[in-house]
């Protein structure tokens, strides 16, 4: 009988990482999930907790820790990811980008494991290039309120590639763009949960700025498929994993209103500091090297997401 691969997933009780855990189990891996639950939820792992190949450990990976036995894949996905969360936990966000990345890289080095970092499109800041290619260096405010997340991820990428160059760790780096779907935190302050919750409650939909700013939304099943294709290739990255279909926030709000079956009015509020005006990935690299691109249209993904929100709203 073939020996099962062992994957460690930090932050595995979070939105996207919990779906990664699901897929790794389905692909025959043993999964060790580490999470301190400051933003992750054990409920996201409900379908895995009784699985003999799954282990949950409550652990702050910014502090030193050990993993017994072999490790084949170290996936470092831990970090507050929404503005509400990383503004509530700014120091923790910086530490998980710095100390936790170093800790997990050291384990990958010692275990001779593949190291996988989930970085973010936020490394591009408020981009002056559109769409954003992986070669773009970004336009980031290094000391604004969002910098705790943006710079943490930029540092995490830098130390990851330093380990690859100097310590020969086998690395992969993915830059995740806006992702949505079941298990999103209903109160995390991002545009998808904000608008869906407001629509389902019959409240006015809040649009910041004039609504002409754009985002590109990728359904979580597509996102995770792209991430795992990168994990299981020899492409080191960074690689953009996101949906290049671009929507204005005002257009997106109207689609949510329609699919939720509501006629909520739309109200406008001032744009937060350093909020990107546009965000769209160039996924040429993912298409050519990973043979991946999203397949789930926005309306289809939103219908599934709204149904999940309806079931979990209370």
C-alpha positions in Angstrom: 0.0 0.0 0.0 1.3 3.4 -0.9 2.3 5.7 2.0 0.0 8.7 2.2 1.5 12.1 1.7 1.5 14.3 4.8 0.4 18.0 4.3 0.5 20.6 7.0 -1.8 23.6 6.5 -1.4 26.6 8.7 -4.5 28.7 9.2 -6.5 25.7 8.0 -9.7 26.7 9.8 -10.0 29.9 7.6 -12.2 30.3 4.6 -10.0 29.3 1.7 -7.6 27.1 3.7 -10.5 24.9 5.0 -11.4 24.2 1.4 -7.8 23.3 0.7 -7.9 20.8 3.6 -11.0 19.3 2.1 -9.4 18.8 -1.3 -6.1 17.4 0.1 -8.1 14.8 2.1 -10.0 13.9 -1.1 -6.7 13.5 -2.9 -5.5 10.9 -0.3 -3.3 13.1 1.9 -3.0 13.1 5.7 -3.6 16.6 6.8 -2.4 18.4 9.9 -4.3 21.7 10.4 -2.8 24.3 12.6 -4.8 27.4 13.6 -5.1 29.7 16.7 -8.7 30.5 15.7 -8.4 34.3 16.1 -10.2 34.5 12.8 -10.6 30.9 11.6 -13.6 28.8 12.8 -13.6 25.2 13.7 -17.0 25.0 12.1 -15.3 25.3 8.8 -13.7 21.9 9.5 -16.8 20.1 10.7 -16.7 17.6 7.8 -13.1 16.7 8.6 -12.8 16.5 12.4 -13.8 12.8 12.6 -11.7 11.8 9.6 -8.8 9.5 10.7 -6.5 11.2 8.2 -7.2 14.7 9.6 -5.7 16.3 12.7 -6.5 19.7 14.2 -4.0 21.4 16.4 -4.7 24.7 18.1 -1.4 26.6 17.5 -0.1 30.1 17.0 2.4 29.5 14.3 4.1 32.8 14.9 5.6 31.1 18.0 8.1 28.2 17.6 6.5 24.8 17.2 7.4 21.3 16.0 5.8 18.7 13.8 6.5 15.0 14.6 7.1 12.6 11.8 7.4 13.3 8.1 6.0 16.2 6.2 5.8 16.3 2.4 4.0 19.6 1.9 4.0 22.6 4.2 1.3 25.1 3.2 1.5 28.4 5.0 -1.9 29.9 4.7 -2.2 31.5 8.1 -3.1 35.2 8.3 -6.0 37.5 9.0 -7.1 38.3 5.4 -9.9 40.9 5.6 -9.4 44.6 6.4 -11.7 44.3 9.5 -9.6 41.4 10.8 -6.1 42.7 10.1 -7.0 46.1 11.4 -8.2 44.4 14.6 -5.1 42.3 14.8 -2.3 44.4 13.2 0.6 43.1 15.2 -0.5 39.5 14.8 -0.8 40.0 11.1 2.7 41.3 10.8 4.1 38.5 13.0 2.3 35.8 11.0 3.9 37.2 7.8 7.3 37.4 9.4 7.9 34.9 12.3 5.4 32.3 11.1 6.8 32.3 7.6 10.3 31.8 9.0 9.0 29.0 11.4 7.2 27.1 8.6 10.1 27.5 6.2 12.5 26.0 8.8 10.2 23.0 9.2 10.0 22.6 5.4 13.9 22.8 5.2 14.4 20.2 8.0 11.7 17.9 6.6 12.7 18.4 3.0 9.1 19.3 2.3 7.7 21.5 -0.5 6.9 24.9 1.0 3.7 26.7 -0.3 2.9 30.3 0.5 -0.5 31.8 -0.1 0.4 35.4 -0.9 -2.1 38.0 -2.1 -2.9 40.5 -4.8 -2.5 43.1 -2.1 1.2 43.0 -2.8 0.3 45.1 -5.8 -1.3 47.8 -3.6 -3.3 50.4 -5.5 -1.9 49.3 -8.9 -0.7 51.6 -11.6 -0.5 48.6 -14.0 -3.7 47.0 -15.2 -4.2 44.1 -15.4 -1.5 43.1 -12.9 1.3 40.7 -14.0 3.5 38.9 -11.6 6.4 41.0 -12.8 4.7 44.2 -11.5 6.4 45.4 -8.3 3.3 47.2 -6.9 2.3 50.6 -5.5 2.0 50.0 -1.8 1.7 52.6 1.0 4.3 51.1 3.5 2.9 52.8 6.6 -0.8 53.2 6.0 -3.4 51.2 7.8 -3.5 48.4 5.2 0.3 48.1 5.3 0.2 45.6 8.1 -1.2 43.0 5.7 0.3 44.2 2.4 3.9 44.4 3.8 3.5 41.2 5.8 2.8 39.3 2.6 5.5 41.2 0.7 8.0 40.2 3.4 6.7 36.6 3.4 7.4 36.4 -0.3 10.9 37.8 0.2 11.9 35.4 2.9 10.4 32.5 1.0 12.5 33.2 -2.1 15.6 33.8 0.1 15.2 30.3 1.5 14.8 29.0 -2.0 18.0 30.7 -3.1 20.2 30.1 -0.1 18.9 27.0 1.6 17.5 25.2 -1.5 13.9 24.9 -0.1 11.5 23.8 -2.8 9.0 26.7 -2.8 5.7 27.7 -4.5 4.1 31.1 -4.1 0.5 31.9 -5.2 -1.0 35.4 -5.3 -4.7 35.1 -4.4 -7.2 37.6 -5.8 -10.7 38.2 -4.5 -12.2 34.9 -3.6 -15.8 34.2 -2.5 -18.0 31.2 -1.6 -19.3 29.2 1.3 -17.6 29.6 4.7 -16.8 33.2 4.3 -16.9 35.1 7.6 -20.3 36.9 7.5 -18.8 39.9 9.4 -15.3 40.2 7.9 -16.1 43.5 6.3 -15.2 42.5 2.7 -17.5 43.4 -0.2 -19.0 40.0 -0.8 -20.3 39.2 2.7 -21.2 42.8 3.4 -23.5 43.1 0.3 -25.0 39.6 0.6 -25.8 40.0 4.3 -27.3 43.5 3.7 -29.4 42.2 0.8 -30.7 39.2 2.6 -31.7 41.4 5.6 -33.4 43.9 3.3 -31.0 46.6 4.4 -29.5 49.3 2.1 -26.4 48.1 0.2 -23.3 50.0 1.1 -21.0 51.0 -1.8 -17.8 52.8 -0.9 -16.7 55.6 -3.1 -18.7 56.1 -6.3 -18.7 52.3 -7.1 -16.6 52.6 -10.2 -13.7 50.8 -8.6 -13.3 47.3 -9.8 -12.6 43.8 -8.5 -12.3 40.4 -10.1 -14.1 37.6 -8.1 -13.1 34.0 -8.2 -15.3 31.2 -6.8 -13.6 29.2 -4.1 -13.7 25.9 -5.9 -11.9 27.4 -8.9 -9.4 29.1 -6.6 -8.5 26.0 -4.7 -8.1 24.0 -8.0 -5.6 26.6 -9.2 -3.7 26.6 -5.9 -3.3 22.8 -5.9 -2.3 22.7 -9.5 0.5 25.1 -8.5 1.4 23.0 -5.4 1.8 19.9 -7.5 3.9 21.4 -10.3 7.6 22.5 -10.3 6.6 26.2 -11.0 7.9 28.3 -8.1 6.0 31.4 -8.8 4.8 33.9 -7.9 1.7 33.0 -9.9 -1.6 34.9 -9.9 -4.5 32.7 -9.1 -7.7 34.6 -9.7 -10.5 35.4 -12.1 -9.8 38.0 -14.8 -13.5 38.8 -15.3 -13.7 42.4 -13.9 -16.8 44.0 -12.4 -17.3 47.5 -10.9 -18.5 47.4 -7.3 -21.7 49.1 -8.2 -22.4 46.5 -10.9 -21.6 43.8 -8.4 -24.0 45.2 -5.8 -26.8 45.3 -8.4 -26.2 41.6 -9.3 -26.3 40.6 -5.6 -29.5 42.5 -5.1 -31.1 40.7 -8.1 -29.9 37.2 -7.1 -31.0 37.7 -3.5 -34.5 38.6 -4.8 -34.4 42.0 -3.1 -34.9 45.6 -4.1 -32.6 47.2 -1.5 -31.5 50.7 -2.3 -27.8 51.5 -2.7 -26.1 54.0 -0.4 -22.7 55.5 -1.0 -20.0 56.1 1.7 -16.5 57.5 1.5 -13.8 55.2 0.1 -11.4 53.8 2.8 -7.8 55.0 2.8 -5.5 53.2 0.3 -8.4 51.1 -1.1 -7.3 49.9 -4.6 -9.2 51.6 -7.5 -8.9 48.5 -9.7 -7.8 44.9 -9.3 -7.6 42.3 -12.2 -5.1 39.5 -12.5 -3.2 38.7 -15.6 -3.4 34.9 -15.5 -1.3 34.1 -18.6 1.3 32.3 -16.4 -1.4 30.1 -14.7 -3.0 29.3 -18.1 0.3 28.4 -19.8 2.2 26.7 -16.9 -0.6 25.2 -14.9 -3.3 24.8 -17.6 -5.7 26.5 -15.2 -8.3 29.1 -15.5 -11.6 29.7 -13.7 -14.7 27.9 -15.0 -17.5 29.1 -12.7 -19.3 32.3 -13.8 -20.0 35.0 -11.2 -23.8 34.5 -11.2 -23.5 30.7 -10.7 -21.0 31.1 -7.9 -23.0 33.9 -6.3 -26.1 31.8 -6.3 -24.3 29.0 -4.3 -22.8 31.6 -2.0 -26.1 33.3 -1.3 -27.7 30.0 -0.5 -25.0 29.2 2.1 -25.4 32.7 3.6 -29.1 32.2 3.9 -28.5 29.0 5.9 -25.9 30.6 8.1 -27.1 34.2 8.5 -28.5 33.8 12.0 
